[in-house]
């Protein structure tokens, strides 16, 4: 796909739903896409700021290749302005270290050599460095590896459609169910994120959803119920919902951590909405996958470590129900 379109003497970046209109030399609000000579240049191409090998459960993805590791890579830059960002040192940073170079084919080969099952585009919003991410992803496909996006869900529809050709799974943040909060605080839109979530499901990409519950901001009963009902009714009851505890960070150091009872309440709302798989994160409680049919304990996780695994080729060994996910 083309990542921009011409508009008189300027160009329009079409990577995300901001659709920044850029004059010559101008950089988008993401800090990393620039109009150079009437073309869109990805300033962080081949210049990652974070590279690690993580358990896939850290993304978090609980129904996608469990027990495997994912070569995880991110750059600087972001198209949102979340005041609670836990990776703000890179996401809200425009300082690109060009002394660090990792070409797409080299990234994919390192992942293969380290016996990773997938490559995750994470740590900051991968949509803003999509040209680099896609080139890595195509190299990964050549080597039999899967591809994962950890995203805020504010991709453009054009990018969502393009992802279907090479992306296998995504975890998308549903940060709020209040459009005013999305627009004024996060600098995105609830409707835009909802559209992306529905598109990813429609395109056959495995989707899991994460909500960071921030006290006083998105923790009302009405909002939590609305999120659970949206996932169940608009995405599918089988779509896993990760509800995670907030810890003070970045611009919200004075906001208290999320009480466990708030997560437990959200968990109950998820179950009442009919969701099969709801998980609490960032708390010292086991995350269990139970069979929706017979309630057999299938997987138990403590942190990112699986301590109990009782799936038989993606099925419940007790009642033979297929458990939704990508298991091999």
DORO-596605 format. One record per residue (C-alpha): x, y, z; residue in one letter; residue number from 1. Coordinates in Angstrom, 1 decimal, decimal comma. Each point is the difference from the previous one (the first is absolute). Example, Ala and Ser with C-alpha at 12.3 -4.5 7.8 and 13.67 -1.06 7.14 Angstrom:
BEGIN
<c1 12,3; c2 -4,5; c3 7,8; resn A; resi 1>
<c1 1,4; c2 3,4; c3 -0,7; resn S; resi 2>
END
This chain:
BEGIN
<c1 0,0; c2 0,0; c3 0,0; resn X; resi 1>
<c1 1,0; c2 3,6; c3 -0,3; resn X; resi 2>
<c1 0,4; c2 1,6; c3 3,4; resn X; resi 3>
<c1 -1,0; c2 3,5; c3 -1,1; resn X; resi 4>
<c1 -2,0; c2 1,9; c3 -2,6; resn X; resi 5>
<c1 0,6; c2 3,3; c3 -1,7; resn X; resi 6>
<c1 -2,0; c2 3,1; c3 1,0; resn X; resi 7>
<c1 0,8; c2 3,0; c3 -2,1; resn X; resi 8>
<c1 3,6; c2 0,9; c3 1,0; resn X; resi 9>
<c1 -0,1; c2 -2,1; c3 3,2; resn X; resi 10>
<c1 -0,5; c2 -3,7; c3 0,8; resn X; resi 11>
<c1 -2,4; c2 -1,8; c3 2,4; resn X; resi 12>
<c1 1,4; c2 -2,8; c3 2,1; resn X; resi 13>
<c1 -2,5; c2 -2,9; c3 0,0; resn X; resi 14>
<c1 1,6; c2 -2,2; c3 2,6; resn X; resi 15>
<c1 -2,4; c2 1,0; c3 2,8; resn X; resi 16>
<c1 -3,3; c2 1,7; c3 0,4; resn X; resi 17>
<c1 1,6; c2 3,4; c3 0,7; resn X; resi 18>
<c1 0,7; c2 0,2; c3 -3,7; resn X; resi 19>
<c1 2,6; c2 2,7; c3 0,5; resn X; resi 20>
<c1 0,4; c2 2,5; c3 -2,9; resn X; resi 21>
<c1 3,7; c2 0,7; c3 -0,3; resn X; resi 22>
<c1 1,8; c2 2,8; c3 -1,8; resn X; resi 23>
<c1 3,5; c2 -0,5; c3 -1,3; resn X; resi 24>
<c1 2,2; c2 -0,9; c3 3,0; resn X; resi 25>
<c1 -2,8; c2 -0,2; c3 2,4; resn X; resi 26>
<c1 -0,3; c2 -3,0; c3 2,5; resn X; resi 27>
<c1 -3,2; c2 -1,5; c3 1,1; resn X; resi 28>
<c1 -1,3; c2 0,0; c3 3,6; resn X; resi 29>
<c1 1,6; c2 -3,4; c3 0,4; resn X; resi 30>
<c1 3,5; c2 1,5; c3 -0,2; resn X; resi 31>
<c1 1,2; c2 -2,5; c3 -2,5; resn X; resi 32>
<c1 -1,7; c2 0,4; c3 -3,4; resn X; resi 33>
<c1 1,2; c2 3,0; c3 -2,2; resn X; resi 34>
<c1 -0,8; c2 1,5; c3 -3,3; resn X; resi 35>
<c1 3,3; c2 -0,1; c3 -1,8; resn X; resi 36>
<c1 0,0; c2 1,1; c3 -3,7; resn X; resi 37>
<c1 -3,7; c2 -0,7; c3 -0,3; resn X; resi 38>
<c1 0,2; c2 -3,5; c3 1,4; resn X; resi 39>
<c1 -0,5; c2 -1,5; c3 3,4; resn X; resi 40>
<c1 3,2; c2 -1,0; c3 1,7; resn X; resi 41>
<c1 0,0; c2 -2,2; c3 3,1; resn X; resi 42>
<c1 2,8; c2 1,6; c3 2,1; resn X; resi 43>
<c1 0,3; c2 -3,0; c3 2,3; resn X; resi 44>
<c1 0,3; c2 -2,6; c3 -2,8; resn X; resi 45>
<c1 2,7; c2 -2,5; c3 1,1; resn X; resi 46>
<c1 0,6; c2 2,0; c3 3,2; resn X; resi 47>
<c1 -1,7; c2 -1,9; c3 2,9; resn X; resi 48>
<c1 0,2; c2 1,4; c3 3,5; resn X; resi 49>
<c1 -1,0; c2 -3,2; c3 1,8; resn X; resi 50>
<c1 0,7; c2 -3,7; c3 -0,9; resn X; resi 51>
<c1 -0,7; c2 -2,9; c3 2,3; resn X; resi 52>
<c1 -1,1; c2 -3,6; c3 0,0; resn X; resi 53>
<c1 -3,2; c2 -0,3; c3 2,1; resn X; resi 54>
<c1 -2,4; c2 -2,8; c3 0,9; resn X; resi 55>
<c1 -3,1; c2 0,5; c3 -2,2; resn X; resi 56>
<c1 -2,1; c2 0,2; c3 3,1; resn X; resi 57>
<c1 1,6; c2 3,4; c3 0,7; resn X; resi 58>
<c1 -1,7; c2 1,6; c3 -3,0; resn X; resi 59>
<c1 -2,4; c2 -1,1; c3 1,5; resn X; resi 60>
<c1 -1,2; c2 -2,8; c3 -2,3; resn X; resi 61>
<c1 -1,4; c2 -3,0; c3 1,9; resn X; resi 62>
<c1 -1,6; c2 -1,9; c3 -2,9; resn X; resi 63>
<c1 2,8; c2 0,3; c3 -2,5; resn X; resi 64>
<c1 2,9; c2 -2,4; c3 -0,1; resn X; resi 65>
<c1 0,4; c2 -0,5; c3 3,8; resn X; resi 66>
<c1 3,3; c2 -1,1; c3 1,4; resn X; resi 67>
<c1 1,8; c2 1,9; c3 -2,8; resn X; resi 68>
<c1 2,3; c2 3,0; c3 -0,2; resn X; resi 69>
<c1 -0,5; c2 3,0; c3 -2,2; resn X; resi 70>
<c1 2,8; c2 2,2; c3 -1,4; resn X; resi 71>
<c1 -1,3; c2 3,4; c3 1,1; resn X; resi 72>
<c1 1,0; c2 3,3; c3 -1,6; resn X; resi 73>
<c1 -1,0; c2 3,7; c3 0,3; resn X; resi 74>
<c1 1,1; c2 3,4; c3 -1,0; resn X; resi 75>
<c1 -0,6; c2 3,5; c3 1,3; resn X; resi 76>
<c1 -3,2; c2 1,9; c3 -0,8; resn X; resi 77>
<c1 -3,7; c2 -0,3; c3 0,5; resn X; resi 78>
<c1 -3,2; c2 1,4; c3 -1,4; resn X; resi 79>
<c1 -1,8; c2 0,1; c3 3,4; resn X; resi 80>
<c1 0,8; c2 2,1; c3 3,1; resn X; resi 81>
<c1 -1,0; c2 -2,3; c3 2,9; resn X; resi 82>
<c1 1,0; c2 1,6; c3 3,3; resn X; resi 83>
<c1 0,4; c2 -3,4; c3 1,6; resn X; resi 84>
<c1 2,3; c2 -1,5; c3 -2,6; resn X; resi 85>
<c1 2,4; c2 -2,5; c3 1,5; resn X; resi 86>
<c1 2,4; c2 0,3; c3 -3,0; resn X; resi 87>
<c1 -0,1; c2 3,8; c3 -0,2; resn X; resi 88>
<c1 3,8; c2 0,2; c3 -0,1; resn X; resi 89>
<c1 -0,1; c2 -1,3; c3 -3,6; resn X; resi 90>
<c1 -3,6; c2 0,5; c3 -1,1; resn X; resi 91>
<c1 0,0; c2 3,8; c3 0,8; resn X; resi 92>
<c1 3,6; c2 0,4; c3 -1,2; resn X; resi 93>
<c1 1,1; c2 1,4; c3 -3,4; resn X; resi 94>
<c1 3,7; c2 -0,6; c3 0,6; resn X; resi 95>
<c1 0,9; c2 -2,6; c3 -2,7; resn X; resi 96>
<c1 3,3; c2 -1,9; c3 0,6; resn X; resi 97>
<c1 1,2; c2 -0,5; c3 -3,6; resn X; resi 98>
<c1 3,1; c2 -1,7; c3 1,2; resn X; resi 99>
<c1 -2,1; c2 -3,1; c3 0,7; resn X; resi 100>
<c1 -0,9; c2 -1,8; c3 -3,2; resn X; resi 101>
<c1 -2,0; c2 -3,2; c3 -0,4; resn X; resi 102>
<c1 -1,1; c2 -0,8; c3 -3,5; resn X; resi 103>
<c1 -3,3; c2 -2,0; c3 -0,5; resn X; resi 104>
<c1 1,7; c2 -3,1; c3 -1,2; resn X; resi 105>
<c1 2,4; c2 0,0; c3 2,9; resn X; resi 106>
<c1 -2,7; c2 0,4; c3 2,6; resn X; resi 107>
<c1 -1,9; c2 -2,9; c3 -1,5; resn X; resi 108>
<c1 3,1; c2 -2,2; c3 -0,1; resn X; resi 109>
<c1 0,9; c2 0,8; c3 3,6; resn X; resi 110>
<c1 -3,5; c2 -1,0; c3 1,0; resn X; resi 111>
<c1 0,3; c2 -3,2; c3 -1,9; resn X; resi 112>
<c1 3,5; c2 -0,8; c3 1,4; resn X; resi 113>
<c1 -1,2; c2 0,6; c3 3,5; resn X; resi 114>
<c1 -2,9; c2 -2,5; c3 -0,5; resn X; resi 115>
<c1 -2,7; c2 2,6; c3 0,5; resn X; resi 116>
<c1 -3,4; c2 -1,0; c3 -1,4; resn X; resi 117>
<c1 -1,0; c2 3,5; c3 -0,8; resn X; resi 118>
<c1 1,0; c2 3,7; c3 -0,3; resn X; resi 119>
<c1 -1,9; c2 2,5; c3 2,0; resn X; resi 120>
<c1 -0,2; c2 3,7; c3 -1,0; resn X; resi 121>
<c1 -0,4; c2 1,6; c3 3,4; resn X; resi 122>
<c1 1,3; c2 2,3; c3 2,7; resn X; resi 123>
<c1 -1,2; c2 3,0; c3 -2,0; resn X; resi 124>
<c1 -2,8; c2 0,3; c3 -2,6; resn X; resi 125>
<c1 1,1; c2 -2,1; c3 -3,0; resn X; resi 126>
<c1 -2,4; c2 1,7; c3 -2,3; resn X; resi 127>
<c1 2,2; c2 3,1; c3 -0,1; resn X; resi 128>
<c1 2,9; c2 -2,0; c3 -1,3; resn X; resi 129>
<c1 -2,1; c2 -2,3; c3 -2,1; resn X; resi 130>
<c1 2,3; c2 0,1; c3 -3,1; resn X; resi 131>
<c1 2,8; c2 -1,5; c3 2,1; resn X; resi 132>
<c1 -2,2; c2 -2,4; c3 1,9; resn X; resi 133>
<c1 -1,6; c2 -1,4; c3 -3,2; resn X; resi 134>
<c1 3,4; c2 -0,6; c3 -1,6; resn X; resi 135>
<c1 1,1; c2 -1,9; c3 3,1; resn X; resi 136>
<c1 -3,3; c2 -1,9; c3 -0,1; resn X; resi 137>
<c1 0,4; c2 -1,1; c3 -3,6; resn X; resi 138>
<c1 3,5; c2 -1,2; c3 0,8; resn X; resi 139>
<c1 -1,4; c2 -1,9; c3 3,0; resn X; resi 140>
<c1 -2,6; c2 -1,7; c3 -2,2; resn X; resi 141>
<c1 2,8; c2 -1,3; c3 -2,3; resn X; resi 142>
<c1 1,6; c2 -1,6; c3 3,1; resn X; resi 143>
<c1 -3,2; c2 -1,6; c3 1,3; resn X; resi 144>
<c1 -0,5; c2 2,4; c3 2,8; resn X; resi 145>
<c1 -3,3; c2 1,7; c3 1,1; resn X; resi 146>
<c1 -0,6; c2 3,7; c3 0,5; resn X; resi 147>
<c1 -1,6; c2 1,8; c3 2,9; resn X; resi 148>
<c1 -1,1; c2 3,7; c3 0,4; resn X; resi 149>
<c1 -0,4; c2 1,5; c3 3,5; resn X; resi 150>
<c1 -2,0; c2 3,1; c3 -0,9; resn X; resi 151>
<c1 -2,2; c2 2,8; c3 1,2; resn X; resi 152>
<c1 -2,4; c2 -0,8; c3 -2,8; resn X; resi 153>
<c1 0,2; c2 3,4; c3 -1,8; resn X; resi 154>
<c1 1,2; c2 -1,4; c3 -3,3; resn X; resi 155>
<c1 -1,5; c2 1,3; c3 -3,1; resn X; resi 156>
<c1 -2,5; c2 -2,3; c3 -1,8; resn X; resi 157>
<c1 2,6; c2 -0,2; c3 -2,8; resn X; resi 158>
<c1 2,6; c2 -1,4; c3 2,3; resn X; resi 159>
<c1 -2,5; c2 -2,4; c3 1,6; resn X; resi 160>
<c1 -0,8; c2 -1,5; c3 -3,4; resn X; resi 161>
<c1 3,7; c2 -0,2; c3 -0,9; resn X; resi 162>
<c1 0,8; c2 -1,8; c3 3,3; resn X; resi 163>
<c1 -2,2; c2 -2,9; c3 -1,0; resn X; resi 164>
<c1 2,6; c2 -1,2; c3 -2,4; resn X; resi 165>
<c1 2,8; c2 -0,5; c3 2,6; resn X; resi 166>
<c1 -1,2; c2 0,5; c3 3,6; resn X; resi 167>
<c1 -1,1; c2 -3,1; c3 2,0; resn X; resi 168>
<c1 -1,1; c2 1,5; c3 3,4; resn X; resi 169>
<c1 -0,5; c2 3,3; c3 1,8; resn X; resi 170>
<c1 -0,6; c2 1,2; c3 3,5; resn X; resi 171>
<c1 -1,8; c2 3,3; c3 -0,2; resn X; resi 172>
<c1 -0,6; c2 2,4; c3 2,8; resn X; resi 173>
<c1 -3,6; c2 1,1; c3 0,7; resn X; resi 174>
<c1 1,1; c2 2,8; c3 2,3; resn X; resi 175>
<c1 -3,4; c2 1,5; c3 0,8; resn X; resi 176>
<c1 -3,6; c2 -0,1; c3 -1,1; resn X; resi 177>
<c1 -0,3; c2 3,8; c3 0,1; resn X; resi 178>
<c1 0,6; c2 1,8; c3 -3,3; resn X; resi 179>
<c1 0,6; c2 3,3; c3 1,7; resn X; resi 180>
<c1 2,8; c2 -1,5; c3 2,1; resn X; resi 181>
<c1 1,5; c2 -1,6; c3 -3,1; resn X; resi 182>
<c1 -0,1; c2 3,3; c3 -1,9; resn X; resi 183>
<c1 1,1; c2 2,4; c3 2,7; resn X; resi 184>
<c1 2,5; c2 -2,1; c3 2,0; resn X; resi 185>
<c1 1,2; c2 -2,7; c3 -2,3; resn X; resi 186>
<c1 -0,2; c2 1,8; c3 -3,3; resn X; resi 187>
<c1 -1,9; c2 -2,7; c3 -1,8; resn X; resi 188>
<c1 -3,6; c2 -1,1; c3 -0,3; resn X; resi 189>
<c1 -2,1; c2 -2,8; c3 1,5; resn X; resi 190>
<c1 -1,8; c2 -0,6; c3 -3,3; resn X; resi 191>
<c1 3,2; c2 -0,3; c3 -1,9; resn X; resi 192>
<c1 1,3; c2 -2,6; c3 2,4; resn X; resi 193>
<c1 -3,3; c2 -1,9; c3 -0,2; resn X; resi 194>
<c1 0,2; c2 0,0; c3 -3,8; resn X; resi 195>
<c1 3,6; c2 -1,4; c3 0,1; resn X; resi 196>
<c1 -1,0; c2 -2,7; c3 2,5; resn X; resi 197>
<c1 -3,0; c2 -1,1; c3 -2,2; resn X; resi 198>
<c1 2,2; c2 0,1; c3 -3,1; resn X; resi 199>
<c1 2,7; c2 -2,2; c3 1,5; resn X; resi 200>
<c1 -2,6; c2 -2,6; c3 1,0; resn X; resi 201>
<c1 -1,6; c2 0,2; c3 -3,4; resn X; resi 202>
<c1 3,3; c2 -0,5; c3 -1,7; resn X; resi 203>
<c1 0,8; c2 -3,2; c3 1,9; resn X; resi 204>
<c1 2,8; c2 1,4; c3 2,1; resn X; resi 205>
<c1 0,0; c2 -1,6; c3 3,5; resn X; resi 206>
<c1 -1,0; c2 2,9; c3 2,4; resn X; resi 207>
<c1 0,3; c2 0,4; c3 3,7; resn X; resi 208>
<c1 -1,0; c2 3,2; c3 1,8; resn X; resi 209>
<c1 1,7; c2 1,7; c3 3,0; resn X; resi 210>
<c1 -1,5; c2 2,7; c3 2,3; resn X; resi 211>
<c1 2,3; c2 1,7; c3 2,5; resn X; resi 212>
<c1 -2,4; c2 1,1; c3 2,7; resn X; resi 213>
<c1 1,0; c2 3,4; c3 1,4; resn X; resi 214>
<c1 -1,7; c2 1,1; c3 3,2; resn X; resi 215>
<c1 -2,3; c2 3,0; c3 -0,5; resn X; resi 216>
<c1 0,4; c2 -0,1; c3 -3,8; resn X; resi 217>
<c1 -1,6; c2 -3,2; c3 -1,5; resn X; resi 218>
<c1 -1,0; c2 -2,0; c3 3,0; resn X; resi 219>
<c1 -3,7; c2 0,8; c3 0,4; resn X; resi 220>
<c1 -2,4; c2 -2,9; c3 -0,1; resn X; resi 221>
<c1 -1,8; c2 1,3; c3 -3,0; resn X; resi 222>
<c1 3,2; c2 0,4; c3 -2,1; resn X; resi 223>
<c1 1,4; c2 -3,4; c3 1,0; resn X; resi 224>
<c1 -3,4; c2 -1,7; c3 -0,9; resn X; resi 225>
<c1 -0,1; c2 1,9; c3 -3,3; resn X; resi 226>
<c1 3,5; c2 -1,3; c3 -0,9; resn X; resi 227>
<c1 -0,8; c2 -3,5; c3 0,9; resn X; resi 228>
<c1 -3,3; c2 0,1; c3 -2,0; resn X; resi 229>
<c1 1,7; c2 1,5; c3 -3,0; resn X; resi 230>
<c1 2,6; c2 -2,8; c3 -0,1; resn X; resi 231>
<c1 -2,6; c2 -2,7; c3 0,4; resn X; resi 232>
<c1 -2,6; c2 1,4; c3 -2,4; resn X; resi 233>
<c1 2,1; c2 1,7; c3 -2,6; resn X; resi 234>
<c1 3,2; c2 -2,1; c3 -0,1; resn X; resi 235>
<c1 -1,0; c2 -3,3; c3 1,4; resn X; resi 236>
<c1 -0,4; c2 -1,8; c3 3,3; resn X; resi 237>
<c1 3,2; c2 -2,0; c3 -0,7; resn X; resi 238>
<c1 2,2; c2 3,1; c3 -0,2; resn X; resi 239>
<c1 2,2; c2 0,1; c3 3,1; resn X; resi 240>
<c1 -0,2; c2 3,2; c3 2,2; resn X; resi 241>
<c1 3,0; c2 0,9; c3 2,1; resn X; resi 242>
<c1 -0,8; c2 2,4; c3 2,8; resn X; resi 243>
<c1 3,2; c2 1,4; c3 1,5; resn X; resi 244>
<c1 0,8; c2 1,9; c3 3,1; resn X; resi 245>
<c1 1,4; c2 3,5; c3 -0,3; resn X; resi 246>
<c1 3,2; c2 1,0; c3 1,8; resn X; resi 247>
<c1 1,0; c2 3,6; c3 0,4; resn X; resi 248>
<c1 2,3; c2 1,1; c3 -2,9; resn X; resi 249>
<c1 0,9; c2 2,9; c3 -2,4; resn X; resi 250>
<c1 -2,5; c2 2,9; c3 0,6; resn X; resi 251>
<c1 -2,2; c2 -1,9; c3 2,4; resn X; resi 252>
<c1 2,3; c2 -0,6; c3 3,0; resn X; resi 253>
<c1 -2,6; c2 1,3; c3 2,4; resn X; resi 254>
<c1 -2,7; c2 -2,4; c3 -1,2; resn X; resi 255>
<c1 -0,3; c2 -3,0; c3 2,3; resn X; resi 256>
<c1 0,5; c2 -3,6; c3 -1,2; resn X; resi 257>
<c1 -3,1; c2 -1,9; c3 -1,1; resn X; resi 258>
<c1 -1,6; c2 -2,0; c3 2,9; resn X; resi 259>
<c1 -0,3; c2 -3,7; c3 -0,7; resn X; resi 260>
<c1 -3,7; c2 0,3; c3 0,8; resn X; resi 261>
<c1 -0,4; c2 2,2; c3 -3,0; resn X; resi 262>
<c1 1,5; c2 -2,6; c3 -2,3; resn X; resi 263>
<c1 -2,2; c2 -2,7; c3 1,6; resn X; resi 264>
<c1 -3,0; c2 2,2; c3 -0,6; resn X; resi 265>
<c1 1,0; c2 0,4; c3 -3,7; resn X; resi 266>
<c1 0,6; c2 -3,7; c3 -0,2; resn X; resi 267>
<c1 -3,6; c2 -0,6; c3 1,2; resn X; resi 268>
<c1 -1,4; c2 2,4; c3 -2,5; resn X; resi 269>
<c1 1,9; c2 -1,8; c3 -2,8; resn X; resi 270>
<c1 -1,5; c2 -3,3; c3 1,1; resn X; resi 271>
<c1 -3,5; c2 1,5; c3 0,2; resn X; resi 272>
<c1 0,4; c2 1,3; c3 -3,5; resn X; resi 273>
<c1 0,7; c2 -3,5; c3 -1,1; resn X; resi 274>
<c1 3,7; c2 0,1; c3 -0,6; resn X; resi 275>
<c1 1,7; c2 -3,4; c3 0,1; resn X; resi 276>
<c1 3,5; c2 1,2; c3 0,9; resn X; resi 277>
<c1 0,7; c2 2,9; c3 2,4; resn X; resi 278>
<c1 3,4; c2 0,5; c3 1,6; resn X; resi 279>
<c1 1,3; c2 2,3; c3 2,7; resn X; resi 280>
<c1 3,5; c2 1,3; c3 -0,5; resn X; resi 281>
<c1 2,7; c2 1,8; c3 2,1; resn X; resi 282>
<c1 -1,3; c2 -1,6; c3 3,1; resn X; resi 283>
<c1 1,2; c2 -3,0; c3 2,0; resn X; resi 284>
<c1 -2,8; c2 -2,3; c3 -1,0; resn X; resi 285>
<c1 0,0; c2 -3,0; c3 -2,3; resn X; resi 286>
<c1 -1,4; c2 0,5; c3 -3,5; resn X; resi 287>
<c1 -2,1; c2 -3,0; c3 -0,9; resn X; resi 288>
<c1 -1,4; c2 -1,2; c3 -3,3; resn X; resi 289>
<c1 -3,0; c2 -2,2; c3 0,7; resn X; resi 290>
<c1 -2,1; c2 -1,9; c3 -2,5; resn X; resi 291>
<c1 -3,2; c2 2,0; c3 -0,7; resn X; resi 292>
<c1 -1,9; c2 -3,3; c3 -0,3; resn X; resi 293>
<c1 1,0; c2 -2,1; c3 3,0; resn X; resi 294>
<c1 2,1; c2 2,5; c3 2,1; resn X; resi 295>
<c1 3,1; c2 -2,3; c3 0,0; resn X; resi 296>
<c1 3,2; c2 1,9; c3 0,8; resn X; resi 297>
<c1 2,0; c2 0,0; c3 -3,2; resn X; resi 298>
<c1 2,8; c2 2,5; c3 0,5; resn X; resi 299>
<c1 1,3; c2 1,8; c3 3,1; resn X; resi 300>
<c1 2,5; c2 2,8; c3 -0,1; resn X; resi 301>
<c1 1,9; c2 1,8; c3 2,8; resn X; resi 302>
<c1 1,3; c2 3,1; c3 -1,5; resn X; resi 303>
<c1 1,4; c2 -1,0; c3 -3,4; resn X; resi 304>
<c1 0,7; c2 -3,6; c3 1,0; resn X; resi 305>
<c1 -2,3; c2 -2,8; c3 -0,8; resn X; resi 306>
<c1 -0,3; c2 -2,3; c3 3,0; resn X; resi 307>
<c1 -2,8; c2 -2,3; c3 -1,3; resn X; resi 308>
<c1 -0,8; c2 -1,0; c3 -3,6; resn X; resi 309>
<c1 -2,8; c2 -2,4; c3 -0,8; resn X; resi 310>
<c1 -0,9; c2 0,6; c3 -3,6; resn X; resi 311>
<c1 -0,1; c2 -2,8; c3 -2,5; resn X; resi 312>
<c1 0,7; c2 1,3; c3 -3,5; resn X; resi 313>
<c1 -2,0; c2 3,2; c3 0,7; resn X; resi 314>
<c1 -2,9; c2 -2,0; c3 1,6; resn X; resi 315>
<c1 -1,2; c2 -0,6; c3 3,6; resn X; resi 316>
<c1 1,0; c2 -3,5; c3 0,8; resn X; resi 317>
<c1 -3,0; c2 -0,5; c3 2,2; resn X; resi 318>
<c1 -2,9; c2 1,0; c3 -2,4; resn X; resi 319>
<c1 1,9; c2 0,4; c3 -3,3; resn X; resi 320>
<c1 -1,2; c2 3,6; c3 -0,5; resn X; resi 321>
<c1 2,3; c2 2,1; c3 -2,3; resn X; resi 322>
<c1 1,6; c2 2,8; c3 2,0; resn X; resi 323>
<c1 0,3; c2 3,1; c3 -2,1; resn X; resi 324>
<c1 3,5; c2 1,1; c3 -0,8; resn X; resi 325>
<c1 3,1; c2 -0,8; c3 -2,0; resn X; resi 326>
<c1 1,7; c2 -2,9; c3 1,7; resn X; resi 327>
<c1 2,6; c2 -1,2; c3 -2,5; resn X; resi 328>
END
